[in-house]
Amino acid sequence: MAPGLLAPCKGEKVRHEGEPALTKSGVELTEPDPKNGRVRQADRRQASMDSILDNAEYLFAEHGYNGVTFAEVAKVANVDTALIRYYFVDKKQLFREVFTRRGPEINRLRLEAMARARHNGKNGIPRLADIVDAFMRPAFVKMSDDAGWANYMAIVSYVNSSRGILDELMSEVFDEVSREFLNDLRAIFPRAPEREIYWSYHLLTGAFTFSLGRTGRIDRLSDGLCSSSDSLAIADRLTTSLTVGISALCGQF
């Protein structure tokens, strides 16, 4: 298992009367209906789907799209394969649901941070270091102390280095934020050619999403001096190095 990729905690299959049912992540599966004490069907369904998605997220983060089967997800989630097919039809749809589930929240956090950077800038134009940090840091903060988010970001790293259908998912979920960032670069460097704006974005996102993957390579090369799981340390250093690099590319014109 790659550093930082954590499996959801396994719940007990058997529970005593009166105890709440738990998902594999230890989350209460159902809530009593205050009117009649019976479990609400909608709550039970949503909790079941969340459990499947949490466990599928972990498996996709560790093994990639091609390395996971419905049967493996069912085993880890402690449900029948038929139930997963009922909810998600096939593996492609399951992966799509996993990938799009957390996207809106991280996009909101990044857009809010980018708006603050513009507000703190001059005439609505942010400082380069501030907008670079706003684009990346929310992801590192979310994954720094949450296994689910760390697994999700590992999937983002995997998808961003993939082609075809997976790459289309990346565009669907994240293009809005990327285009906002590109517009900020244009405002900061009004004389820079478009090709340098796009190359700057390309090199930034390459370093950014590789770092989301927590591959453990720097751990081995540094004999433990540095850790690919130290998300906040990476965020600080990425902002510094990428600000210098983008300034060199775009600021020469």
N, C-alpha and C positions, 0 to 999 in steps of 0.2 A: 504494500500500500504506500502511495506517495506521501511525503510529509504533509500534515495538515488536512488530509482527507479522512474524515471520521465517519464511521457507520453510526446510524441512529441506534440508540440503546434498545435492546430487545426486551419487549414486555413479556409478562408471563402469559402463557396460553390459558391457564386455569385461574379463576378468581373466585373468591368466596362471595356468598350471597350478600348483597348490599354494597359491595365495593364497585367503584366505577371501572368500566372497561378501559384499557389503555391501548394506544397505538404503539408501534415499535419505538417511537421517539419518546414514549412516556407521557404523551398528551392524553388527557381524558377523552375517550372515544365518543361519549354521548352525554347529554344533559337531560335531567328529568323535566318533563312538562309540568309546570306548576299547577296546572288545572287538574290533571288526573294522574300525575306521577309516572306516566308512561313516557318512554323515550320518543322524542320527536323524530319522525322518519327523515326529514330534511337534514337534521343534525347528524344522524347516523350515517347518511349517505356522504355528506361533506367530509366528516371525519375519516371515513373509509378512503375517500379519494385523496385526502391530504396525506394519509399514511402511505398509500401507494406512491404518490409523487415524491414524498420525502425519501423513501427507500430507493426508488428509481433514480433519483438525483444522485444519491450516494454511489450507486453502481455505475451510472454513466460517467461520473467524475473519475472513478477509479479505472474503468475499463474502456471508456469511449463508446460511441454508438454501436459499432459492429461487435463489440465484446460482451454485449448484454442480451439476454433473451427474456421473454415473458415469464418463462418458468423460473428463472433466477430471481426476478423481481417478486414473483408470487411467493417464493420460498422465504425471502428476507422480510417481506411485508406480512407474512403469515396469513395469506388469503389464497383463494383458488384462482388459477389462471383464467378461468371463465369469467370471474368477476372483473379482472383487469380488461379482458376483451370487451366486456359489456360496457365499461366506462370509456375505454380509449380506442377500441376497434383493432388497432395494430401498433407496432412498435414506433412507426413514424409519427403517429398521432400522439403517443405517449411522450416521445422525446420532445415534440413540439410543445406540449403542455408544460413539461418541465422547464423548457427554455424560456417560454414566454411568461411564466408565472411570476417571477421576481423582477422582470424587466421594468414594469411601470414604476415600481418603488425606487429602484436605483436611478432610473431616468429622472424622476422627480427630484431626488436629492442632488443630482448633478446639475440640473437646470437651475435649481434654487441657488446652489453655490456659485454658478456662473453668473447669475443675475446679481448676486452680492458683489462679485468681483467687478462687474461693470459699474455698479452703484458707487463703489469705492475708487473707481478710476477717474480720469479726467475727461469731462464731456462725454461720459458714457463709454469711454474706451478703457478696457481694463489693462492693468499691468500684465505683461506676458507671464511672469511667474505666478500671478494670482489665477489667471485663467487656465494655465496648465495644471495647477494644483486642484482647481475646482473640477476640472474634467476627470481627474483620476482619483483623488483622495477618498471621495465617498465610498468607492468600491473597496478600497483597502481598509477603511474603518469598519465597514459592515462585516468583512470576513475576518477581522482581527480577533474576535472573540465569539464567533458563532459558526459552528460546524456546518450548518445548512448553507449559510452564505459562502463559506469557503468551498464547499462542494459545487455550488452554483457557479462561482467564479472560475473554478477549474474547467467547468464545461464551456464557459465563455471563451477561455483560453484555447480549448480544443477546437471549438467551432470557428474561431477567427483564423485558424491555420488550416482550415478545410476548404474544399471546393464544392461546387454543385449546390445541392439542396440545402446543405448545412450553412453554406455561405449566404444563401438567400434569407435564412432565418436571422442571421446577424444583421443584415440590412433592414429587415422588417422591424426588428426590435430596437436597434440603436442608431439608425440613420438620422433621426431627428436631432439627437444630441450632437452627433458628429457634424452635421451641417451648421448648427449653431456655433460650434467651436471653429470651424473653417471661416465663418463670417467674422468671428473675433480676430482671427489671424489676419484677415484682410484689412480690418480696421486698424490693427496695430502696425501693420507693414503695408501701407497703401501703395507703395511703389514696387513691391515685390512681385515678380511674375507669378502667374497662377501655378505654374509647374512647381515652383519652390514652396508655395503654400501647401500643395497636395503632397509633395515629398516630405515636408515637415510633419504633416498629419500621419503619413504612412509610417515613418520611422518612430514617431511617438507611440502610435497604437501597437506597433510591433513589440517595443520594449514593455509597454503597459500590459498587454494581454499575456505576453510570455511570463511576466512576473506574477500574474494572477494564478498561474498553473501550479506554483509551489513544487517544482520538479525535484528539488533537493540537490541539484547539481552544484550550486555554490556551497552547500553544506559540505559536500565531499571534497571539492577543490580547496576549500579553506580549512579543512580538517576541523570543522565545527566552529570556526571563528565567526562566520556569517551564517545566517539561516534564511532560506527561501520562505519560511513561515513567518518571518518578522515583518509583517505587512506595513506597519507604520514606519519602520526604518527604511523600507523600500520606497514608500511614498515620499519621504523627505529627500532621498537621494535622487529619485527619478525627476522630481520637480527641478532640482538644481541642475542636473546634467542635461535635461531636455531643454530647459530655458536657454542655456548656453548654446546648445546645438542649433536650435531654431533661430536664435538671434544671429548666429554665424551664417546660416543659409539665407534668411530673409532680410536681414538688416544691412546687407552689403549693397543694396540698390537705392 
